[in-house]
Amino acid sequence: MSKFKIKLPVIHYKLESAELLQAVLMIAVGFSAVPVLMETLGLSYGAAITAVALAEALGLLHVLFGDPVVPGWIASALPLVLVYLGRYTVGIESIHALIALQLLVSLVFIVLGATGLAHRMMKLVPGSLKAGILLGAAIAAISRVFGEGGYLYRYPLSVGAGSFTALFFLFSVGFKKAKESKRIFREIGKYGMLPSLLVAMAVGFISGEVELPNIQWGFIPFSFGELFKTASPLSIGFPSMKMFLAALPTALAVYIIAFGEIVTAEAVLKDCSSVRTDEKLDYNSNKSNVIAGVRNLILSLFAPFTPLAGPLWAAVTVSIGERYKEGKESMKSIFGGLGSFKLSTAVCVLLLPLASLLEPILPVALASTLVVQGFACSYIAVEQVKNDRTAAGIAGITGAIVHLVSLNWALVIGILSFLFLEGGTGKLLGRKKSAADNRLLEDKKATGYKKTSKKPVRVFNYKH
C-alpha cells in the first residue's frame, strides 16, 4: 500500500471558490441522512444531525491523507441496509443491528485494504451474483419511494418533479448531447443532483406539499451526550454474536457494491491523468479501503450511521474532475477542488440557517436520491450479465428474493444457482463454452493478451 501523504489546505493546495459554493446547497444530500437516522434508529433530530456532522468531518480524512476523491455514503447499498434494519424493532434493537453491520463493514474494508486482497476477492464473485445484489438494491430503493406508504404518496408533486429532473440531468441521452454543444448545459451538468434539489424545493413550497422553512440563526444544536448515551456501543453495550452472524451476509453484499465505487474512482482519475500530465494522481485502492474502513469504525463506535461511509461520491468527483481537465488555469491541483468541497460541507453542516432552510425538504431529497440509486443499480446490474441469458435469469431471481424474502436467502439461492446452472457442475456434465465464456475470451483478446504454448505474453495494443 502506498504511503499516506498529508495534504493540508493553503499549504499543499489552494481553495477553489467554485467547489466552496457548490457544496453550500449540495450539503442537502448529507442532511437527507437525518430523516433516515430518525426513522431507522429512533434518534432525535439533535442526535441525528450530530451524527451527520461527524460523518461529514470524517470525510476529510481522504483528502488529508492524499486520496484524490470526494467520499460519501455507500449510497447504492442504502436500500439493502434499510431492508436489513427493517427486520428489527426501531430503537435499541435496530441500533445494535446497525452497529454489528457497520463494525463488520469496517473490518472488511480494513483487512482487504491492508492485505491488498480486495481485487482477488472480487474476482471470485460471479457476475450473476453481483447483478442479483444490485437488482435487489434497485427494487428495494424504488419500493421505498413508489411502494405502499412510500415517499411519493406523501409528496407526489415534489418527489415526482425532483426525481424526474435528477434522472434527466444525470442520465438523459438528449441532455448529454446538449452538453457537448452548449456551455450552459455543461455548467448545469457539473452540479450533479443540485438542480433536481432546487426544482423539488420550488415545487414543494409552491404546491404547499412542503412547509415553508423557519429560518434560524447560529449553529446546529449539537447533542453529543445524547447521541453517545442512546447509540454508542460504549454506552448501550455491543451487539450479541448472533446479531453479528445475522449481519455478515449484508456486510459482504455492501462491500461488493462499495468495491464498484472504487473501480469507478480508478476510471475517473485515470481519465483525468490522461489529460493533465502535470500532476501525478496517486490513487491506491488499498489506501482508499483502509481510510473508508477507519471512518466506518469510528462511526460504529460513536455515531452508527445508516448510509455507511463509502469511498466515493461519484457525481461530485466527476464534476470536479471535468473542471480539473480544463487545465491549470481552471484548477491548479485536483486536491484544491476536492479539499475545498469537503471543507465546505464540513462547515456548512454546522450552520443552523442552512439546516433549518433544508429541513422541510429532506424527505423529498432522500426520495430523489433513492430513485437515482435504483436507476443506477439497475443499469450496472444489466452490464454485469449482458449477452448471457442464464446469468441474467439468476440475477433476476436473486434480486427478487432480496426484496421478497431476505438477502441471506438470496445469497444462498444465488450461489446454488450459479454452481448448478453456470458454474462448476458444468465441467462435470461436459458443458460447452457459454456466452459468458466467449465474452471473457473476447475481453482477453481486446486487452492484448495472447496465449502461447509456453507462457502468456503481454502484447501492448496502443489503440486502447
C-alpha positions as CSV (number, residue, x, y, z in Angstrom):
1,M,0.0,0.0,0.0
2,S,1.3,3.5,-0.9
3,K,2.3,5.9,1.8
4,F,-0.2,8.2,3.3
5,K,0.8,11.7,2.0
6,I,-0.5,14.6,4.1
7,K,-2.4,17.3,2.1
8,L,-3.2,20.4,4.0
9,P,-5.3,23.3,2.7
10,V,-3.5,26.5,1.7
11,I,-0.1,24.8,2.3
12,H,-0.5,22.0,-0.3
13,Y,-3.4,23.3,-2.3
14,K,-5.3,26.5,-2.7
15,L,-9.0,26.7,-2.0
16,E,-11.3,26.8,-5.1
17,S,-14.3,29.2,-4.9
18,A,-16.5,27.1,-7.4
19,E,-16.3,24.0,-5.1
20,L,-16.8,26.0,-2.0
21,L,-20.0,27.5,-3.4
22,Q,-21.3,24.2,-4.9
23,A,-21.1,22.5,-1.5
24,V,-23.3,25.0,0.2
25,L,-26.5,23.5,-1.3
26,M,-25.1,20.1,-2.0
27,I,-25.0,19.6,1.7
28,A,-28.7,18.9,1.4
29,V,-27.7,15.4,0.3
30,G,-25.8,15.0,3.6
31,F,-28.7,16.4,5.6
32,S,-31.0,13.9,4.0
33,A,-29.4,11.3,6.2
34,V,-31.2,12.9,9.2
35,P,-34.6,11.5,8.5
36,V,-33.1,8.1,7.7
37,L,-31.4,8.0,11.1
38,M,-34.6,9.1,12.8
39,E,-36.8,6.6,11.0
40,T,-34.4,3.6,11.3
41,L,-32.8,4.1,14.7
42,G,-35.3,6.3,16.5
43,L,-32.8,9.1,17.1
44,S,-33.9,12.6,18.0
45,Y,-33.3,15.4,15.5
46,G,-30.4,16.7,17.5
47,A,-28.7,13.3,17.8
48,A,-29.2,12.6,14.1
49,I,-27.8,15.9,12.9
50,T,-24.8,15.4,15.2
51,A,-24.1,12.1,13.6
52,V,-24.3,13.6,10.2
53,A,-21.8,16.4,11.2
54,L,-19.4,13.7,12.5
55,A,-19.7,11.7,9.3
56,E,-19.0,14.8,7.2
57,A,-16.0,15.7,9.3
58,L,-14.6,12.2,8.9
59,G,-14.9,12.5,5.1
60,L,-12.0,15.0,5.2
61,L,-9.6,12.0,6.0
62,H,-9.4,11.0,2.4
63,V,-8.0,14.3,1.1
64,L,-6.0,14.8,4.3
65,F,-4.1,11.5,3.5
66,G,-3.7,12.1,-0.2
67,D,-6.6,10.0,-1.5
68,P,-7.8,12.0,-4.6
69,V,-11.6,11.5,-4.3
70,V,-14.7,13.1,-2.7
71,P,-16.0,10.4,-0.4
72,G,-19.7,10.0,0.5
73,W,-22.2,7.3,1.5
74,I,-22.3,3.7,0.2
75,A,-25.4,5.1,-1.4
76,S,-26.2,2.1,-3.7
77,A,-26.2,-0.1,-0.7
78,L,-28.6,2.0,1.4
79,P,-31.7,0.1,0.2
80,L,-30.1,-3.2,1.3
81,V,-29.3,-1.7,4.7
82,L,-32.9,-0.4,5.0
83,V,-34.2,-3.9,4.2
84,Y,-31.8,-5.4,6.8
85,L,-32.8,-3.0,9.5
86,G,-36.5,-3.4,8.7
87,R,-36.3,-6.8,10.4
88,Y,-35.6,-5.2,13.8
89,T,-37.7,-3.0,16.1
90,V,-36.8,0.7,15.9
91,G,-34.7,1.6,18.9
92,I,-32.0,-0.3,20.8
93,E,-32.5,-3.4,18.7
94,S,-32.1,-1.6,15.3
95,I,-29.2,0.4,16.7
96,H,-27.4,-2.8,17.8
97,A,-28.1,-4.3,14.3
98,L,-26.6,-1.3,12.6
99,I,-23.5,-1.4,15.0
100,A,-22.9,-5.0,14.1
101,L,-23.2,-4.3,10.4
102,Q,-21.0,-1.2,10.4
103,L,-18.3,-2.9,12.5
104,L,-18.2,-5.8,10.1
105,V,-18.1,-3.5,7.1
106,S,-15.2,-1.6,8.6
107,L,-13.4,-4.8,9.3
108,V,-13.8,-6.0,5.7
109,F,-12.5,-2.6,4.3
110,I,-9.5,-2.5,6.6
111,V,-8.4,-6.2,6.3
112,L,-8.8,-6.3,2.5
113,G,-7.2,-2.9,2.1
114,A,-4.2,-3.6,4.4
115,T,-3.6,-7.0,2.8
116,G,-4.3,-6.0,-0.8
117,L,-6.7,-8.8,-1.2
118,A,-9.7,-6.7,-2.4
119,H,-9.2,-7.3,-6.1
120,R,-8.7,-11.0,-5.6
121,M,-11.8,-11.4,-3.6
122,M,-14.0,-9.6,-6.2
123,K,-12.7,-11.9,-8.9
124,L,-14.3,-14.8,-7.0
125,V,-17.7,-13.2,-7.0
126,P,-19.6,-14.2,-10.2
127,G,-21.3,-11.5,-12.3
128,S,-24.7,-13.1,-11.8
129,L,-24.5,-12.8,-8.0
130,K,-23.2,-9.2,-8.3
131,A,-26.1,-8.3,-10.6
132,G,-28.6,-10.0,-8.4
133,I,-27.5,-8.0,-5.3
134,L,-27.7,-4.8,-7.4
135,L,-31.1,-5.6,-8.7
136,G,-32.3,-6.3,-5.2
137,A,-31.0,-3.0,-4.1
138,A,-32.7,-1.3,-7.1
139,I,-36.1,-2.9,-6.3
140,A,-35.7,-2.0,-2.6
141,A,-34.9,1.6,-3.4
142,I,-37.8,2.1,-5.8
143,S,-40.3,0.4,-3.4
144,R,-39.3,2.8,-0.7
145,V,-40.5,5.6,-2.9
146,F,-43.3,4.1,-5.0
147,G,-44.5,1.3,-2.7
148,E,-47.5,1.5,-0.4
149,G,-46.9,4.3,2.1
150,G,-43.8,5.5,0.2
151,Y,-42.5,9.0,-0.2
152,L,-44.4,9.5,-3.5
153,Y,-47.8,9.2,-1.6
154,R,-46.8,11.8,0.9
155,Y,-45.1,14.3,-1.5
156,P,-46.4,13.3,-5.0
157,L,-45.6,16.6,-6.9
158,S,-42.3,17.3,-5.1
159,V,-40.9,13.7,-5.4
160,G,-42.1,13.4,-9.0
161,A,-40.5,16.7,-10.1
162,G,-37.3,16.1,-8.2
163,S,-36.8,12.5,-9.3
164,F,-37.6,13.2,-13.0
165,T,-35.3,16.2,-13.0
166,A,-32.5,14.2,-11.4
167,L,-32.8,11.3,-13.9
168,F,-32.9,13.8,-16.8
169,F,-29.8,15.7,-15.8
170,L,-27.8,12.6,-14.9
171,F,-28.8,10.1,-17.4
172,S,-30.7,11.7,-20.4
173,V,-29.2,10.9,-23.7
174,G,-30.6,14.2,-25.1
175,F,-29.1,16.2,-22.2
176,K,-25.7,14.6,-22.7
177,K,-25.7,15.6,-26.4
178,A,-26.8,19.1,-25.4
179,K,-23.8,19.4,-23.0
180,E,-21.5,18.7,-26.0
181,S,-22.7,21.7,-27.9
182,K,-23.8,24.2,-25.3
183,R,-21.7,25.5,-22.4
184,I,-24.7,26.4,-20.3
185,F,-25.8,22.7,-20.2
186,R,-22.2,21.6,-19.4
187,E,-22.3,24.0,-16.4
188,I,-25.6,22.7,-15.2
189,G,-24.4,19.1,-15.6
190,K,-21.4,19.7,-13.4
191,Y,-23.6,20.2,-10.3
192,G,-24.9,16.6,-10.2
193,M,-28.2,16.4,-8.3
194,L,-28.2,20.1,-7.2
195,P,-30.6,21.2,-10.0
196,S,-33.1,18.5,-9.0
197,L,-33.0,19.5,-5.4
198,L,-33.7,23.1,-6.3
199,V,-36.7,22.0,-8.5
200,A,-38.1,19.8,-5.8
201,M,-37.8,22.6,-3.3
202,A,-39.5,25.1,-5.5
203,V,-42.4,22.7,-6.4
204,G,-42.8,21.6,-2.8
205,F,-43.0,25.2,-1.5
206,I,-45.3,26.5,-4.3
207,S,-47.7,23.5,-4.1
208,G,-47.9,23.5,-0.3
209,E,-46.7,19.9,0.0
210,V,-43.7,21.1,2.0
211,E,-44.0,23.6,4.7
212,L,-42.0,26.8,4.3
213,P,-38.8,26.7,6.4
214,N,-38.5,28.6,9.7
215,I,-35.0,30.1,9.2
216,Q,-33.0,30.0,12.4
217,W,-29.6,31.5,13.1
218,G,-26.5,30.2,14.8
219,F,-25.1,26.7,14.8
220,I,-26.8,23.3,14.8
221,P,-27.9,22.0,18.3
222,F,-25.1,19.5,19.0
223,S,-26.2,16.5,21.1
224,F,-23.0,14.6,21.5
225,G,-24.1,13.5,25.0
226,E,-27.5,12.2,23.9
227,L,-26.0,10.5,20.8
228,F,-23.4,8.7,22.9
229,K,-25.9,7.7,25.6
230,T,-28.5,6.4,23.2
231,A,-26.5,5.0,20.3
232,S,-22.9,4.3,21.2
233,P,-22.0,0.6,21.9
234,L,-19.6,2.0,24.6
235,S,-22.8,3.1,26.4
236,I,-25.5,0.7,25.4
237,G,-23.3,-2.3,25.0
238,F,-22.2,-4.3,22.0
239,P,-24.4,-6.5,19.9
240,S,-24.6,-10.2,20.5
241,M,-22.7,-12.7,18.4
242,K,-25.9,-13.9,16.9
243,M,-26.6,-10.4,15.6
244,F,-23.1,-10.2,14.1
245,L,-23.7,-13.5,12.3
246,A,-27.0,-12.2,11.0
247,A,-25.3,-9.1,9.7
248,L,-22.5,-10.9,7.9
249,P,-24.3,-11.6,4.5
250,T,-25.4,-7.9,4.3
251,A,-21.9,-6.7,5.2
252,L,-20.4,-8.8,2.3
253,A,-23.1,-7.5,-0.1
254,V,-22.4,-3.9,1.0
255,Y,-18.7,-4.4,0.3
256,I,-19.4,-5.8,-3.2
257,I,-21.3,-2.7,-4.0
258,A,-18.7,-0.4,-2.4
259,F,-15.9,-2.1,-4.5
260,G,-17.8,-0.9,-7.6
261,E,-17.3,2.6,-6.4
262,I,-13.6,2.0,-6.0
263,V,-13.4,0.8,-9.6
264,T,-15.3,3.9,-10.7
265,A,-12.8,6.1,-8.9
266,E,-9.9,4.5,-10.6
267,A,-11.6,5.0,-14.0
268,V,-12.4,8.7,-13.3
269,L,-8.8,9.5,-12.1
270,K,-7.2,7.6,-15.0
271,D,-9.2,9.8,-17.3
272,C,-8.1,12.9,-15.5
273,S,-4.4,11.8,-15.6
274,S,-4.6,11.2,-19.4
275,V,-5.4,14.9,-19.8
276,R,-3.4,16.5,-17.0
277,T,0.1,15.2,-17.1
278,D,1.5,18.0,-14.9
279,E,0.2,16.4,-11.6
280,K,0.6,12.8,-10.6
281,L,-2.6,11.4,-9.2
282,D,-1.6,8.7,-6.9
283,Y,-4.8,6.7,-6.4
284,N,-4.4,3.5,-4.5
285,S,-7.4,1.3,-3.9
286,N,-5.9,-0.3,-0.8
287,K,-5.4,3.0,0.8
288,S,-8.9,4.1,0.0
289,N,-10.2,0.8,1.5
290,V,-8.3,1.5,4.8
291,I,-9.5,5.1,5.1
292,A,-13.1,4.1,4.4
293,G,-12.8,1.3,7.0
294,V,-11.5,3.7,9.7
295,R,-14.4,6.1,9.0
296,N,-16.9,3.3,9.5
297,L,-15.1,2.0,12.6
298,I,-15.2,5.4,14.3
299,L,-18.9,5.9,13.3
300,S,-19.9,2.5,14.6
301,L,-18.4,3.2,18.0
302,F,-19.7,6.7,18.4
303,A,-22.4,7.5,15.9
304,P,-23.9,4.5,14.0
305,F,-24.6,5.8,10.5
306,T,-27.3,4.1,8.4
307,P,-26.0,5.2,4.9
308,L,-22.5,3.9,6.0
309,A,-19.2,5.6,4.9
310,G,-18.2,5.0,1.3
311,P,-15.1,5.6,-0.7
312,L,-16.6,7.8,-3.4
313,W,-19.3,10.4,-4.1
314,A,-19.2,9.8,-7.8
315,A,-21.3,12.7,-9.1
316,V,-19.2,15.3,-7.3
317,T,-15.8,13.7,-8.0
318,V,-16.7,13.5,-11.7
319,S,-17.8,17.2,-11.8
320,I,-14.6,18.3,-10.1
321,G,-12.6,16.1,-12.5
322,E,-14.2,17.7,-15.5
323,R,-13.2,21.2,-14.3
324,Y,-9.7,19.9,-13.5
325,K,-9.3,18.6,-17.0
326,E,-9.8,22.2,-18.4
327,G,-6.2,23.0,-17.3
328,K,-4.1,24.6,-14.6
329,E,-5.8,28.0,-15.2
330,S,-9.1,26.4,-14.1
331,M,-7.7,24.3,-11.2
332,K,-4.0,24.1,-10.3
333,S,-4.3,20.8,-8.3
334,I,-7.2,18.4,-8.1
335,F,-6.8,18.4,-4.3
336,G,-7.9,22.1,-4.5
337,G,-11.3,21.1,-5.8
338,L,-11.7,18.0,-3.7
339,G,-10.4,19.6,-0.5
340,S,-12.5,22.8,-1.0
341,F,-15.7,20.8,-1.4
342,K,-15.2,18.6,1.6
343,L,-14.1,21.5,3.8
344,S,-17.2,23.5,2.8
345,T,-19.6,20.6,3.5
346,A,-17.9,20.0,6.9
347,V,-18.5,23.7,7.8
348,C,-22.0,24.0,6.1
349,V,-23.4,21.1,8.1
350,L,-22.7,23.1,11.3
351,L,-24.7,26.1,10.1
352,L,-28.3,26.3,11.5
353,P,-29.6,28.7,8.8
354,L,-28.8,26.0,6.1
355,A,-30.1,23.2,8.3
356,S,-33.3,25.0,9.0
357,L,-33.8,26.0,5.4
358,L,-33.4,22.5,4.1
359,E,-35.1,20.6,6.9
360,P,-38.6,20.5,5.4
361,I,-37.4,19.2,2.0
362,L,-35.1,16.4,3.4
363,P,-37.6,13.5,2.8
364,V,-38.0,14.7,-0.8
365,A,-34.3,14.9,-1.3
366,L,-33.9,11.4,0.1
367,A,-36.6,10.1,-2.2
368,S,-34.9,11.6,-5.3
369,T,-31.6,10.0,-4.1
370,L,-33.2,6.6,-3.8
371,V,-34.7,6.9,-7.3
372,V,-31.3,7.8,-8.8
373,Q,-29.7,4.9,-6.9
374,G,-32.4,2.5,-8.1
375,F,-31.8,3.6,-11.7
376,A,-28.0,3.3,-11.4
377,C,-28.1,-0.1,-9.7
378,S,-30.4,-1.4,-12.5
379,Y,-28.1,-0.5,-15.4
380,I,-24.9,-1.5,-13.6
381,A,-26.6,-4.9,-12.9
382,V,-27.6,-5.3,-16.6
383,E,-24.0,-4.6,-17.6
384,Q,-22.8,-7.4,-15.4
385,V,-24.8,-10.1,-17.3
386,K,-25.4,-8.8,-20.8
387,N,-25.5,-11.4,-23.6
388,D,-25.7,-14.2,-21.0
389,R,-29.3,-15.3,-20.5
390,T,-28.5,-17.8,-17.8
391,A,-26.7,-15.3,-15.7
392,A,-29.4,-12.7,-16.3
393,G,-32.0,-15.2,-15.1
394,I,-30.1,-16.0,-11.9
395,A,-29.7,-12.3,-11.3
396,G,-33.4,-11.7,-11.7
397,I,-34.3,-14.5,-9.2
398,T,-31.7,-13.4,-6.7
399,G,-32.8,-9.7,-6.9
400,A,-36.5,-10.6,-6.4
401,I,-35.7,-12.8,-3.4
402,V,-33.6,-9.9,-1.9
403,H,-36.8,-7.9,-1.9
404,L,-39.5,-10.5,-1.2
405,V,-37.7,-12.7,1.4
406,S,-34.2,-11.6,2.6
407,L,-30.7,-11.0,1.5
408,N,-29.5,-14.1,3.3
409,W,-31.8,-16.4,1.3
410,A,-31.0,-14.5,-1.9
411,L,-27.3,-15.2,-1.5
412,V,-27.8,-18.9,-0.8
413,I,-30.1,-19.3,-3.8
414,G,-27.9,-17.1,-6.0
415,I,-24.7,-19.2,-5.1
416,L,-26.5,-22.5,-5.6
417,S,-28.0,-21.3,-8.9
418,F,-24.6,-20.2,-10.1
419,L,-23.0,-23.6,-9.2
420,F,-25.7,-25.7,-10.8
421,L,-26.7,-23.6,-13.8
422,E,-23.5,-21.8,-15.0
423,G,-20.6,-22.8,-12.6
424,G,-18.5,-25.8,-11.6
425,T,-21.1,-28.5,-12.3
426,G,-21.0,-27.6,-16.0
427,K,-17.5,-29.2,-16.2
428,L,-18.7,-32.4,-14.7
429,L,-21.5,-32.6,-17.3
430,G,-19.3,-31.7,-20.2
431,R,-20.6,-28.1,-20.5
432,K,-19.7,-26.3,-23.7
433,K,-18.5,-22.7,-23.7
434,S,-21.3,-20.3,-22.6
435,A,-21.9,-16.8,-23.7
436,A,-20.1,-15.7,-20.6
437,D,-17.0,-17.8,-21.5
438,N,-17.0,-16.3,-25.0
439,R,-17.3,-12.8,-23.7
440,L,-14.4,-13.4,-21.3
441,L,-12.3,-14.7,-24.2
442,E,-13.2,-11.6,-26.3
443,D,-12.3,-9.3,-23.3
444,K,-8.8,-11.0,-23.0
445,K,-8.2,-10.5,-26.8
446,A,-9.3,-6.9,-26.6
447,T,-6.8,-6.2,-23.8
448,G,-4.0,-7.6,-25.8
449,Y,-3.3,-11.0,-24.1
450,K,-2.2,-13.8,-26.4
451,K,-1.8,-17.4,-25.2
452,T,1.3,-19.3,-26.4
453,S,2.4,-22.9,-25.9
454,K,4.8,-21.8,-23.2
455,K,3.5,-18.9,-21.2
456,P,1.3,-15.8,-21.6
457,V,2.9,-13.0,-23.4
458,R,1.8,-9.4,-22.9
459,V,1.2,-7.6,-26.3
460,F,0.6,-3.9,-25.9
461,N,-2.2,-2.7,-28.1
462,Y,-1.8,1.1,-28.4
463,K,-5.2,1.5,-30.0
464,H,-6.6,1.2,-26.5
